[in-house]
Amino acid sequence: MARRKPKQSFAQELIASPWYVSVGFAVASLILFKRILPAMWAGNMFLNPLSQAFAAMAWLPAGFFFLLAVLAGLRQFAQRPARNERTSPASSPASARPSAPPPPREVTPNIPPVPTTKPAPPAKPQAWSLALIHSLEWKRFEDVCQQFYQLHGIKSETTPLGPDGGIDIRLYQDDSGKATSIVQCKAWGERYVGVKPVRELLGVMTHEKIPKAFFMTSGKFSDDAKLVASSNHISLIDGAMMLTMIERLPADAKQQLLEFATRGDYTTPTCPHCGIRMRHVAGKGGRPDFWGCHNYPRCKQTLGMRNT
């Protein structure tokens, strides 16, 4: 018959537990005797003096639990296995046996290692294409749209980083300082832009009292988005139309815009808050990968990955 293991005391169980369990009891005893009991017994003429006495002696049980926490921590530290602890070959029983002589080494000619070369970075596009427009990250796409208007002799400016109020570019037809048209840009790859963003742009037009707007996207527009835009002075410019407009530019202007679009890293998204390139973050728990800011946790801005 197996012998029953002697039951441990409460203090022994706490010492055998992680140290923070005893710390939790210490904090709980302080809260009980210092806060809870005085508040509960404040209106009782018999229990109120007793609660004051308990509050004065609250450090006794708290100190006891803190001492158990120290003992638990020392016990856990002593039981932690030493790092890089390995069995020496000389201490193993097999090392005492005579080992067979190693096989003769084969003499190989001294051949110098073949130098490894890093794969060359992909060449930058030499001409405009729909694939290039799809690959532009959101900030570069906005800047390309703004530069397109500049090359047409239209004064324009992009809105600063942060909340833009639904306006990415302002266009000026005169020197009055008041924008005559606004532009909304969506670099969504090949995705469709639905009716909701178009209606939001219409609301911005009404609020800003601007009669004309342009909506530019790298992808396409849904039929209901086209219907709302056609009756509210909103010109829709999708990726294919934008490519056609760029191809109609003079050769030198078209080349200038291409060099501007492909300068540096033009595919990694810019953090909308910090203005720096974001980093690829692997999703956890089956969640998809996403773009995160390099300034995390100071900046918690994230962007979803494009499917196309």
N, C-alpha and C positions, 0 to 999 in steps of 0.2 A: 504494500500500500504506500503510495507517495506521501511524503511529508508535506504538510501545509506550510506555505510561506508565511512567516510572522507578519502581522499587519503593521504598516508603518504609521508613525504619528503624523499629525497635520504638518508639523514643522519639517519632518523628514521628506514628506511628499513635496513640499514647496522647494526644498533644496534639490530634490531630484528633477524638478520642473525647470523650464527656462527661466532665466533670471528676471525677465520682464514681468512674469506672473506675480512674483513677490513685490515688485515695484508697483504693480497695479493694486495689490492689496494695501500697500502703504498709502498710496494716494487716496484710495477709497475710504480708509479709516480716518484720514485727515478731513476729508469732505464730510463724513458722517458726524464726527465729534465736533468739528469746528463750524459747520454750516447747517446740516440737516437737523440734528437734535435741538440746537438752540432755537432754530426757527419753528420747529414743531411744538416745543414746550415753552415757548416764550409767554404764553398766556396762562400757564398753570403755575400757581404760587408754590406748589410742592415740587413739581418737576423742573421748574426754571433754575433753582439753585443747583440741582443735580446735573443739569445740562452744562452749567457754567463750570462745574467741577470736572466733567468729562472733557470739556474744551481745553481746560488748563493741562490735563494729562494726556491730550491727544498725541503728543510726540512720543509717548511710551510705546503704544502699539505700532505707530508708524516707524519708529526707530527699530523695533523688533523685526518688522517686515523688510526694512531696508538692509538690516544685517543678514537676513535670510537671502536677500537678493545677491549680496556680496558673496556669500558662501556658495550659492548656486552658480554664480559666474565663475568663481575659482574652480569649482568642481568640473564645469563644462570645459574650462580652459585646460585643465589637467588631463581630461579624457580626449582632447582633440589630437588626432594622429599627427605626428611630426611630418613636415613637408619634405618631399623628395626622399622619403624613407625607402630604401631599397636593400635587398638582401645581398650581402657580399658574396661573390663566387667562392671565396675561401671558406665561408661559414656554412655552405650547403653540403649535405652529405655526399652528393655526387662528385664534389670537387676533390674528395680524398681518393677517388679511384683513378688509376692511371688512364689517361686519355690516349686515343690513337693518334699517331702523328698526322699532321695535316697533309692533305694531298699536295703534290708539287704544284707550284704556281706556274701558270702559263705565261710565257714571255710574249707580250704583244708589242708590236712596233709603236714607237712614240708618234702618234698621229695628232697633230694640233686640233683642238676643238673647232668645230664649224661655227663661225660667228653667227649669232642670231640677230635678226633685224626686226625691228618693230614694224607692224603693218602701217603702211602709209595712211594718213587720215583721208577720208573721202574727199574727192575733188569738189570744189565749189561749183555750183551750176554756172554754165557759160551762157545761158539764155533763159528767158522767162518761160515758165510752164505752170500748168494748173497744180502739179505736184509740189512745186516750190511754194506757191501761195498757200497750199494746205499745210505745209510744214512750218510756216512762220509762227513763232510764239506770239502771245496776245499783244505784248508791248511793241514788238518789232512790227507786227501787222498794223497797229495804230499809227506808228511813226511812218511806215511806208504810205499809208493812206494820206497822212498829212503832207508828206513830201510830194505826193502826186498832185495835190492841189497847188502846192508851191510852184511846181514845174509848169503848171497851167497859168501862172501869174495871179493866183487867187491868194490873198493874204489869209493865213490860217495859223492856228495854234492848238496844241494838245492841252488837255486839262492836266493838272499836277496829279501825282500819286495820291491814293486814298479814295474816299467816296467821291464820285464824279457827278452825282446827281443825274445820271442818265445821259451825260454829254461827254463824248471823248474828244471831239474836235469842234472848234468854233470857226466859222468862215465869215470874212468881212469883205463886203463889196465896196465900201467907201472908207473915209477917214473919220467917221463919226465916233468910232470906238465901240459901237454896238454891233453885236453879231447879227448878221442877216440870215444865216442858216446854221444849223447844227448837224453834226454827224455822230452816229452811233456805230461802233465797230465790234464785230464778234469774230474772233479767230477760233472757230470751232472745227477746224479740219474739214471733213466732208459732211458734217452733220447738218440737219435742217434747222432753220430758225422758225419757230412757230409764231402764232399770233400774239402771244403774251408780250414778248419784248417789243413788238411793233406798237401795241397799245400803250405800253409804258412810255415809249418815245413820243407818242401822240400826247400823253399827259404832260410830258416835259415841254413840248411845244406850246401847249395851252398855258402852262404856268409861266414860261419865259416870254410869252407873247411873240413867238417867232413863227412866221407863216410857212417856212420851208425847212425840210429835213431830209437827210440822206441816211440810209441804213446800209452799211457795207459788211459783208461776211465772206469768209473764205469758202463756205459751203453753199447751201441752197436755201430757198424760202418755201414754206408750205403754201398751199393754195389759199387757205384762209388768211394767212399773213399778207399775201398779195392783194386780196380783196379789201382788207382794211386800209392798206397803204394807198391803193389807187384812188380812194375817195377822200383822202386826207392830206394830199400834197406831200407824201413821203415817197421818195425815189428809192427803190430797192436795187442794190448792186450786189449780185452774187459773185462767186469766184470766177466763173466763166466770163461774165461781163467785165469784171475787173481786169482779167487777162487781156481781153479785147481792147479795153481802153488803154492799157499800158503799151500794147503792141502798136497802137496808133501814134504814140509819142515819137518825136524825132529820134533818130538813132543815138545821138549823143546823150539826150535826156533819158532815153530808155536804158542805156548802159550805166549812166550815173545812178539811176534808181536801183538797178540790179546790184551794183557794188555796195550801195547803202544797205540794201535788204540783206545781203549775205556777209556783211562785215562781222567778224568774230563769231560768237555762238548765237545763232539766230533761231534755234529750235528749243533750247531749254527755257522754260517760263521764267519770267521776272516776278519777284515777290511784289504783289500790289502794295504792300505796306513799306518795305525796306528798300525796294528798287534794286536788289541784287539777284543774281541767278539762284534758283532754287535747287534742291537736291532730290534725287530719287530715293523714296522711302518704301521699303518692302512692307506690304500689308500683313497684319497678324490675324490669326484665327479665321482664315479663309477670306479675309477682306482684301479688296484689290489694292495694288500699289498706288501710291500717290506722290505728289510733289510737296515737299516741306521746305520751310525757310531754314537757311544756315544759322540764323540767329535764335533758333529754338533753344530754351523755352521762353526767351524774352519776346520772341515773335512766334505766334502759333498759327500763322497763316498757312493754309494748305490749298492745293488745287488738284482736281482729279486728272487722271491720265486719259489721254485720248485713246479711243479704240481704233482709230484709223489715222 
